[in-house]
């Protein structure tokens, strides 16, 4: 038995079942990739799964120059299907609650001089009636990797009782248009351009040794303070480690030059608060491809077994930087908040397709490591230089009426709005 286990371990074959998509990307087996991504009888694949070197399948594709578009397309579909499969549960949770209004404030902070004064913030205004949601917000297209964003006047309408393709709608109130949030593959060329023009950044927070320690005030008493109308217990988050790996060998000299200029502009604080990530004049121009990278000199099984370092290198000559940063965070927990953590996460899940940053907050709160209580405030780094602070700053139960703030019309698209399936290029 021991010899059998040793043989399996030596060949690395025992890992194949854990990373089938990674293996297919590594071997550029397009038919197998398509089968894994589309065949419903096969086990579901987590497209964010990381292999033994911390790479997702999309990271491997970028390093090896393979099928990036196919993986991006599938990632969009998986996010949409994940939400769709949970709609009945979310609908039941919302229907079981009385109507309410809530404000969630999102703030991004950095210690970099000058840049700190242009970092964005936003307040989600959440209206709930029956099983319907309306969320008003102004910040979209926020990309923490290159720190860019777009300002606007947007609303998300969620009605699980509506026809399937109209259950989640995104409105631009200024332009008076709306778009369905659905499974689609538009604008993949733009996303590929962005992916291949930026550093590959693998950044995650290691929470295995995480500890929550009560903050102390005067005379070493446990520290508490009020957030809105609710008393919150303050905790320091200890023994967090932010692990960041950055690769850039897939970038051209022109990419590097543009990225340096962008970073300098941010450091000098020259970007406006309502900066947009691209110009309309350039939307149809796509970056030329680099020459194909060299094929790996080792097999898939060898790749899995190799330690991190030069021997496990993929693609072009490696330009990599790895940093391990000890970070600190703050958490405020409320013991008598009207909502549970799960109910808050249900609400935020509806926003994930259009607000990817929400995923980081949901992942932390659903880790199972939080002390008892409702996370009314969380401050945690998402990069070494970028911190995210989320505060549930207001909550009130609401009596719905047909002539007031919570009228049924508020949860419908205004009749004079027109549908534009191409308006938002990030969904």
C-alpha positions in Angstrom: 0.0 0.0 0.0 2.8 2.4 0.9 4.7 1.6 -2.4 1.5 2.3 -4.4 1.0 5.6 -2.6 4.6 6.6 -3.2 4.4 5.7 -6.9 1.2 7.8 -7.3 2.8 10.7 -5.4 6.0 10.5 -7.5 4.2 10.8 -10.8 2.0 13.6 -9.6 -1.0 11.8 -11.1 -2.9 12.0 -7.8 -3.2 15.8 -8.4 -4.7 15.5 -11.8 -8.2 15.0 -10.5 -7.9 18.2 -8.4 -6.8 20.5 -11.3 -8.3 19.1 -14.6 -8.8 22.6 -16.1 -5.3 23.6 -15.2 -3.9 20.5 -16.9 -5.9 21.1 -20.1 -4.7 24.7 -20.3 -1.1 23.5 -19.6 -1.3 21.1 -22.5 -3.3 23.5 -24.7 -6.0 20.8 -25.1 -8.8 23.0 -26.4 -11.3 20.2 -26.9 -10.8 19.0 -23.3 -11.0 22.6 -22.0 -14.3 23.1 -23.9 -15.6 19.8 -22.5 -14.7 20.7 -18.9 -16.3 24.1 -19.2 -19.5 23.1 -21.0 -20.3 19.5 -20.2 -23.0 19.5 -17.5 -22.5 15.9 -16.4 -18.9 16.6 -15.3 -18.2 18.0 -11.8 -18.4 21.8 -11.6 -15.1 23.6 -11.9 -14.1 26.6 -9.8 -12.4 28.9 -12.2 -10.7 30.8 -9.3 -9.1 27.5 -8.0 -5.3 27.9 -7.6 -2.8 25.1 -8.3 0.2 24.1 -6.2 2.0 27.3 -7.4 -0.9 29.6 -6.6 -1.9 30.1 -10.3 -5.5 30.0 -11.6 -6.2 28.5 -15.0 -6.5 32.0 -16.4 -3.0 32.8 -15.0 -1.6 29.8 -16.8 -3.3 30.8 -20.0 -1.8 34.3 -19.9 1.7 32.9 -19.2 1.5 30.3 -22.0 -0.4 32.5 -24.5 -3.4 30.0 -24.6 -7.2 30.3 -24.8 -7.5 33.5 -22.7 -10.8 34.4 -24.3 -12.4 31.1 -23.7 -11.6 31.2 -20.0 -12.8 34.8 -19.6 -16.0 33.9 -21.3 -16.5 30.9 -19.0 -15.7 32.9 -15.9 -18.6 35.3 -16.8 -20.9 32.3 -17.3 -20.0 30.7 -14.0 -20.6 33.9 -12.0 -24.0 34.3 -13.6 -24.9 30.6 -13.1 -23.8 30.8 -9.4 -26.2 33.7 -8.7 -29.0 32.1 -10.7 -28.8 28.8 -8.8 -29.2 30.7 -5.5 -32.1 32.9 -6.5 -34.8 30.8 -4.8 -32.9 30.9 -1.5 -32.2 34.6 -1.8 -35.9 35.2 -2.6 -37.0 33.3 0.5 -34.6 35.2 2.7 -35.8 38.6 1.4 -39.5 37.7 1.6 -39.2 36.6 5.2 -38.0 40.1 6.2 -40.0 43.2 6.7 -39.2 46.0 4.3 -36.2 48.1 5.1 -33.7 50.8 4.0 -30.0 50.4 4.5 -26.8 52.4 3.7 -23.5 50.6 3.2 -20.5 53.0 2.8 -17.4 51.7 0.9 -14.2 53.6 1.2 -10.8 52.9 -0.4 -7.7 54.2 1.4 -3.9 54.3 0.8 -0.9 55.5 2.6 0.7 56.8 -0.6 1.0 60.6 -0.4 -1.1 62.6 -2.8 -2.8 59.5 -4.1 -4.8 59.2 -0.8 -6.7 62.4 -1.6 -8.2 61.1 -4.9 -9.1 57.6 -3.7 -12.8 57.0 -4.3 -15.7 56.2 -1.9 -19.3 55.2 -2.4 -22.5 54.6 -0.5 -24.8 51.8 -1.5 -28.4 52.8 -0.8 -30.4 49.6 -0.4 -34.2 49.5 -0.6 -36.0 46.3 0.1 -39.7 45.6 -0.6 -41.1 42.1 -0.4 -38.5 40.0 -2.3 -37.4 43.0 -4.4 -34.2 45.0 -4.1 -33.1 48.4 -5.4 -29.5 49.5 -4.9 -28.4 53.0 -5.8 -24.6 53.7 -6.2 -22.2 56.0 -8.0 -18.9 54.0 -8.3 -18.4 51.4 -11.0 -15.6 49.7 -13.0 -13.3 50.0 -9.9 -10.2 48.0 -10.7 -7.9 47.6 -7.7 -5.1 46.2 -9.8 -4.5 49.4 -11.8 -6.6 51.7 -9.5 -9.1 53.1 -12.0 -12.8 53.7 -11.7 -15.8 55.4 -13.3 -18.4 57.7 -11.7 -22.1 57.7 -12.5 -25.6 57.6 -11.3 -26.5 53.9 -11.3 -29.2 51.6 -9.8 -29.5 47.9 -9.7 -33.0 46.4 -9.7 -33.5 42.8 -8.5 -36.8 41.1 -8.8 -36.7 37.3 -8.6 -40.4 37.0 -9.6 -39.7 38.7 -13.0 -39.1 36.8 -16.2 -35.7 35.1 -16.0 -33.8 37.5 -18.3 -35.2 40.6 -16.5 -34.6 39.5 -12.9 -31.5 41.7 -12.5 -31.3 45.1 -14.3 -28.7 47.8 -14.2 -29.9 51.4 -14.8 -27.9 54.5 -15.8 -30.2 57.1 -14.4 -28.4 60.0 -16.1 -28.6 58.6 -19.6 -32.0 57.0 -18.9 -31.0 53.6 -20.2 -31.0 50.1 -18.7 -29.3 46.8 -19.4 -30.0 43.2 -18.4 -27.4 41.6 -16.2 -27.1 38.2 -17.9 -24.8 35.4 -19.2 -23.0 36.9 -22.2 -19.7 37.1 -23.9 -19.5 40.7 -25.1 -16.4 42.9 -24.9 -14.0 39.9 -24.4 -11.4 41.5 -26.7 -11.4 44.6 -24.4 -11.0 42.4 -21.3 -8.2 40.4 -23.0 -6.4 43.6 -23.9 -6.6 44.8 -20.3 -5.5 41.4 -18.9 -2.5 41.2 -21.3 -1.5 44.8 -20.8 -1.3 44.7 -17.0 0.8 42.8 -14.5 -0.4 39.3 -13.6 -1.1 39.8 -9.9 -1.9 37.0 -7.6 -2.9 38.5 -4.3 -4.6 36.8 -1.4 -4.8 37.0 2.4 -3.7 34.0 4.4 -6.2 33.6 7.2 -5.1 30.3 8.6 -3.5 31.7 11.8 -5.9 34.7 12.0 -6.9 35.9 15.5 -9.5 38.5 16.6 -8.4 40.4 19.7 -10.6 42.8 21.6 -9.5 46.4 21.3 -8.8 48.1 24.6 -9.7 51.6 25.7 -9.0 53.5 28.9 -8.0 51.3 31.9 -7.8 48.3 29.6 -11.6 48.1 29.2 -13.0 46.5 26.1 -13.4 49.2 23.5 -16.9 49.8 22.0 -18.4 52.7 20.1 -21.6 53.6 18.2 -22.0 53.2 14.5 -25.2 54.9 13.7 -27.7 53.8 16.3 -25.9 50.5 17.1 -23.3 49.7 19.6 -20.3 47.8 18.2 -17.5 45.9 19.8 -14.1 46.6 18.2 -11.6 43.9 17.4 -8.1 44.0 16.0 -7.4 41.4 13.3 -4.1 39.8 14.0 -1.7 37.5 12.1 -3.0 38.3 8.7 -0.5 37.9 5.8 -1.0 39.5 2.4 0.8 37.4 -0.2 1.3 39.1 -3.5 3.0 37.6 -6.6 3.5 39.8 -9.6 4.6 38.8 -13.1 5.1 41.0 -16.1 7.1 39.1 -18.8 4.0 39.1 -21.1 4.1 42.9 -21.3 5.6 44.8 -24.2 7.8 47.8 -23.7 4.9 50.1 -24.7 2.7 48.4 -22.0 5.5 49.0 -19.4 5.8 52.7 -20.5 2.1 53.3 -20.2 1.8 51.6 -16.8 4.7 53.7 -15.5 3.0 56.9 -16.7 -0.3 55.8 -15.1 1.4 55.0 -11.7 3.3 58.3 -11.8 0.0 60.2 -12.5 -1.6 58.5 -9.4 1.4 59.2 -7.2 1.3 62.8 -8.2 -2.4 63.0 -7.5 -3.2 64.3 -11.0 -6.1 62.0 -11.8 -9.6 63.4 -11.4 -12.1 61.9 -9.0 -14.4 60.8 -11.8 -11.7 59.2 -13.9 -12.7 56.7 -16.5 -10.6 53.8 -17.5 -10.6 54.3 -21.3 -11.4 56.8 -24.1 -14.2 56.2 -26.6 -11.8 57.0 -29.5 -9.7 53.9 -28.6 -12.5 51.4 -27.9 -12.1 49.6 -31.3 -8.3 49.5 -31.2 -6.8 46.3 -29.8 -3.2 45.7 -28.8 -1.2 43.4 -31.1 -0.2 40.0 -29.8 3.4 39.3 -28.7 5.2 36.3 -30.3 4.2 33.0 -28.7 6.1 32.1 -25.5 8.2 29.0 -25.4 6.6 25.8 -24.5 7.3 24.3 -21.0 10.3 22.0 -20.8 8.6 19.8 -18.3 5.5 17.7 -18.1 2.3 18.6 -16.3 3.0 16.1 -13.5 6.5 17.5 -13.1 5.1 21.1 -12.9 2.9 20.1 -10.0 5.8 18.6 -8.1 8.3 21.3 -8.7 9.0 23.8 -5.9 8.4 27.5 -6.6 11.4 28.9 -8.3 13.3 29.0 -11.6 12.7 25.2 -12.2 8.9 25.7 -12.3 9.0 28.6 -14.7 6.3 28.9 -17.4 6.3 31.1 -20.5 8.7 33.8 -21.3 11.8 34.5 -19.1 10.3 35.2 -15.8 10.0 38.7 -14.3 8.4 38.0 -10.9 8.2 39.7 -7.6 6.8 38.1 -4.5 6.0 40.0 -1.3 4.8 38.7 2.0 3.4 41.5 4.1 2.1 41.3 7.6 -1.1 43.4 7.7 -3.5 44.6 10.3 -7.3 45.0 10.1 -10.2 46.2 12.2 -13.6 44.6 12.7 -16.6 46.0 14.5 -19.3 43.5 15.5 -22.8 44.4 16.6 -24.7 41.9 18.8 -28.2 43.3 18.2 -28.3 44.3 14.6 -31.7 43.5 12.9 -30.1 41.5 10.1 -27.9 38.4 10.2 -24.6 38.1 8.4 -26.1 35.6 6.0 -28.9 38.0 5.1 -26.3 40.8 4.4 -24.3 38.4 2.2 -27.4 37.5 0.2 -28.0 41.2 -0.6 -24.4 41.7 -1.6 -24.3 38.6 -3.8 -26.9 40.2 -6.0 -24.4 43.0 -6.6 -21.3 40.8 -7.4 -21.8 40.7 -11.2 -21.5 44.5 -11.3 -19.4 45.2 -8.2 -16.5 42.7 -8.1 -15.0 44.2 -5.0 -18.0 43.0 -3.1 -16.6 39.5 -3.5 -13.7 40.2 -1.2 -15.9 41.3 1.6 -18.3 38.4 1.2 -15.3 35.9 1.2 -13.9 37.3 4.4 -17.3 37.3 6.2 -18.2 33.8 5.1 -14.8 32.3 6.1 -16.4 30.9 9.3 -13.7 32.5 11.5 -15.5 35.6 12.6 -16.5 35.9 16.3 -20.3 36.0 16.9 -22.1 39.2 15.8 -23.0 41.2 12.8 -20.0 42.7 10.9 -21.1 46.3 10.9 -17.7 47.6 10.0 -14.6 46.0 8.4 -11.3 47.6 7.5 -8.9 45.3 5.7 -6.1 45.6 3.1 -6.7 44.2 -0.3 -3.3 45.1 -1.6 -0.1 46.2 0.2 -0.9 49.8 -0.5 -4.7 49.7 -0.7 -7.2 49.3 2.1 -10.9 48.7 1.9 -13.3 50.0 4.6 -16.9 49.0 4.7 -19.4 50.4 7.1 -23.2 49.7 7.5 -23.9 53.2 8.6 -27.7 53.3 8.5 -30.6 50.8 8.9 -34.3 51.3 9.4 -37.4 49.3 8.9 -39.7 50.8 6.4 -43.5 50.9 5.9 -44.1 50.5 2.2 -46.7 52.6 0.5 -47.8 53.3 -3.1 -47.3 57.0 -2.8 -44.1 57.2 -0.8 -40.4 56.4 -1.0 -41.1 52.6 -1.1 -43.8 52.6 -3.8 -43.8 49.7 -6.2 -42.8 52.0 -9.1 -39.4 52.5 -7.4 -38.6 48.9 -8.1 -39.4 49.1 -11.8 -37.6 50.6 -14.8 -39.1 54.0 -15.6 -41.3 53.8 -18.7 -39.2 56.4 -20.6 -35.9 54.4 -20.2 -34.7 52.5 -23.2 -32.9 49.2 -23.2 -29.3 49.3 -24.4 -27.6 45.9 -24.3 -24.2 47.5 -25.0 -24.3 50.4 -22.5 -22.3 48.8 -19.6 -19.2 47.1 -21.0 -18.3 45.3 -17.8 -21.3 43.0 -17.4 
